[in-house]
């Protein structure tokens, strides 16, 4: 697997990495400028020349990963017998400069249950962000090509889940996923709240609607065995307090801002992958 394929696979696996690029060569070196490799906390792919220069770069990359660094840095190494090398001698006679770029491959998962007017507007906003966006609706027509065209320039990884029983999709979502529940049917909303509260590993659980709606849901969910502590996991109404307006676009902006706040404090889950092909 080359560096680009590895980087893409790490992104899908929600793992951070460091991209190492050989940016300049003076004199002789094992590889030419432009060579790249990717380093994760547990493996690496491709090569920038091997030997001491690569081992030193990998060690520094893992140090950056350990502290969660986000700022790129340059590393210059001399390849001659007089250089102080920790991982063996390299007598090529040149000097190389490497660029180490931390890549935040981990992408949070956000699931929108209900892809109606508000769902479409919220999807248009979230699709511009580096995340996994799951769109779930029991109505197949909501995924018509003309509606999905609004997401054509998405940076997010879009996952479509047309499902007659939306709560069944919950089992497909990874731990730490954030949910926004806003279907066209209050019975679906209630079933989704019940199913979501039975997964303690989920992140934000937001429910659209009024206080009256939540009062009815609370009583129903209590009868299903949920405690007051469990019910406090549901955020309703959703959106930033004080931002008035009931149009789908205004609600979407408000909810998107709330989600960004949640994700910036909670971060994205990391799940080490054992399926990435070794070099």
N, C-alpha and C positions, 0 to 999 in steps of 0.2 A: 504494500500500500504506500503510495507516495504522500508527500506532505499535504497536498490539497485534499486528497480523499480522506486522509486522517483527520484533518481539520473539520471537514464536513461531518464526519462520523462522530467526532467528539461533540460537535454542536448538537447533533441529534441525541447524544447520550447525556447532555447537560453537564459536561465536564469542561472546566477552564483549561487553558493551555498557553504555551508561549511559542510564538512563531519567531524563529531565528533566521535572519537573512545575512549572508556575507555581502556587505555593501561596498567594500573596497579592498583591493589587494595591491600591495607595493612589493615588488620583487617576485619571488617564487612562493607559491602556496599550493596545497593539494587540490584546491578547486578554484574556479573562477568566480568573479563577482556575480551575484545574482543567485547563487546556490542557496537553498532553503531547507530547513527541517522544522519539525514540530515536536515539542516536548510536553508531556503531561506529567502528572505527579508520579506516574508509575511506568511509563514507557516513552519511547521516542520513535520517530519515523523520518526516513530520508537522512541525508548527511550533508554537512558543510565542510567535510574534509577529514574527519576521524582524528585519532591521536589526541595529544594534549589539548589542542585548540577546541576540539569538539567536546571533550570531557569537561573542560573548564566552562564552556558555554552552557552545557547541560546542567552542571552543578549550579551555576548562577541562575538559570531559568527556574530550577526547582526552588531555589531560595526565594525568588520573586513570587512563585505560586504559593509558597508556605505563608507568606505575609499578606497575600491578596493584593499585590501591587497592581496598579492600573497604568502606570506611566512607563513608556518605552525608555530604554537606555542603550547606550553604545558601550561596547567592550572591545578594546584593542589589545592584540596579543602579538608578540614577536616570536618568530619561528627560527631561532638560532641557538647554538649550543650554550651561549652565555645567559639566555633567558632563564629566569626562575620558574620552572615548570613543575607542577605538582603531579602530573599524570604521565611523566616520561618526556624524553627529548624529541624535538622535531627540528631537523637541520636543513629545512628548505631554504632558509636564508631570507625570507620575506617578512612582511608584517601585514596583518589582516585586521579589519574592523568589522565587528558584527553588530547588527541591530537586533535587540531582544524586545519583542512586542507582546505584552500580556494580552491574550484574547479571551474576553469573557464569553466563552461558548455557552455557558449555562443560560438557557432561556426559560422564563417562567411559563406555566400553562394557565390560560384563562379560558373558561368555558362559559359561553352565553347560551343559556337555556331559554329559547324563544328568539326567533329571528324575524320578528315583525318590524314595525316602524322604528321603535327604539333600538331593537337589536341590530337592525341594519345600520342605523346612524352610529351606534357604539362600535359595531364591527368595522366601519370605515375609519374610525379614529384609531382603534387598537391595531388594525392591520398595518399601520405605518410604523409599528414598534417591533423591536427584536424579541418576539415571544412566540409561543405556540398558541394559536387561537382556534378554539373548538366551537363550532356553530352547530347547535342541536335544535331540532324542531320536529314535531310530529306531523307537520304538514309538508308534504313533498314539494308543493308549489312554491314554498318559500326559497327553494334552492334553484329556481329557474335561472337560466343563463343571464337574462337581462338584469336580474337583481344582483347576481354575483359579479357582474361586470364592474360594479362599484369598488371591488377589491382587486382590480387588475394590477395595480402597482404595489401590491402588498410586500412589505419586508418580512412580515410575520409568516410563519409556517401555518397555512390554513388547513384545518381538518374539518370536513363536513360529516355530520352525523344525522342524516334523516332517520328518524326512529319513531315508530308508533307508540313506543313506551319509553319516553325520554330518560326516566330514572335508570333504565338498564345501561345507559351509556356511562354512568358514574363509575362502573367497575373498570372502564377503559382508561380512566384518567389517573395519572401518577400522583403519588403523595405530594402534598403541598400545592395542588392545583387550586386556583381561585375560581369561585362560581358566582355568576349573576343569574338569578332566577326571575324570569319575566315572560312567561309563556302567555298565550291567549286564553288559557283555561285555568281558573283558580284551583280546580281539582288537580291538575297537573302540577301546579305550583306547590300545593300541599304535599303531594306525593314526593316531589323532589326535595322539599325541606326535610321530610321524614327520612328519606334515604340518605341525604347528605349528612344529617346529624348522627347517623349510624357509622359514619367514617370519621374517627377522631383525627385522622392524618391529613385532612383537607385544610386549606388555608381559609381565605375570606369566603364567607357565604352571605351574599347579598340578596335581598328579596325586594322587588318593586311593589309598591302599593301603599295603602293608607293605614292609619292606626287601627281603624275598624277591621280591616282585613286581617291584620296581624293578631288582633284580639281573638278573632274566630280561630285562626290557625293555632294560637297558643293553647286554647282549650282542647282542640283536636289532637295536637301533638302530645299534650300531657296525658290524654287518654291512651295514646300509643306507648306511654312509658317514659317519655323524655322528662328529665328533671329541669328545674329552673336554671341550674348551672349550664346544662347542655343547651337550653333555649337561648342563652345569652350569646351563643356563637353566631346567631343569625343577626345580621345588620339590616334593619329596616326602619324607616324608609332609607333608600340608597341615595347617594349623591352628597355633595358638599352642603352642609347646613348654611342657610342664608342665601343660597343661589336660587332665585325665584324663576318661574317659568315652567310651563308644562308641555312645550313643544318637544317632539322627539329629539331634535338637535340639541336643545338646551339640557335636557335630561342626560343625553349621551355625554356631553362635555363634562357635566357635573360628576357622573359616575366614573368616567375615564380618569378624571383628576383624583378621585377617591382611590381608585385602584392603583394608580401610580404611587400614591402616598403609602399604601399598604405594601406594595412590592419593594419600594425603596427601603423600608424598614425590615421587612422579613427576608428579602432576597429570594433567590431561586434554589430549589432543592438540588443537591448533587447526588447522583447515583452512579458510582463507579461501574464501568462496563467491563465485562469479561469477554465480550464478543468481538472486540476490535482485533483485526488480523495483526499478528506480529510482523516486524520487518524481516 
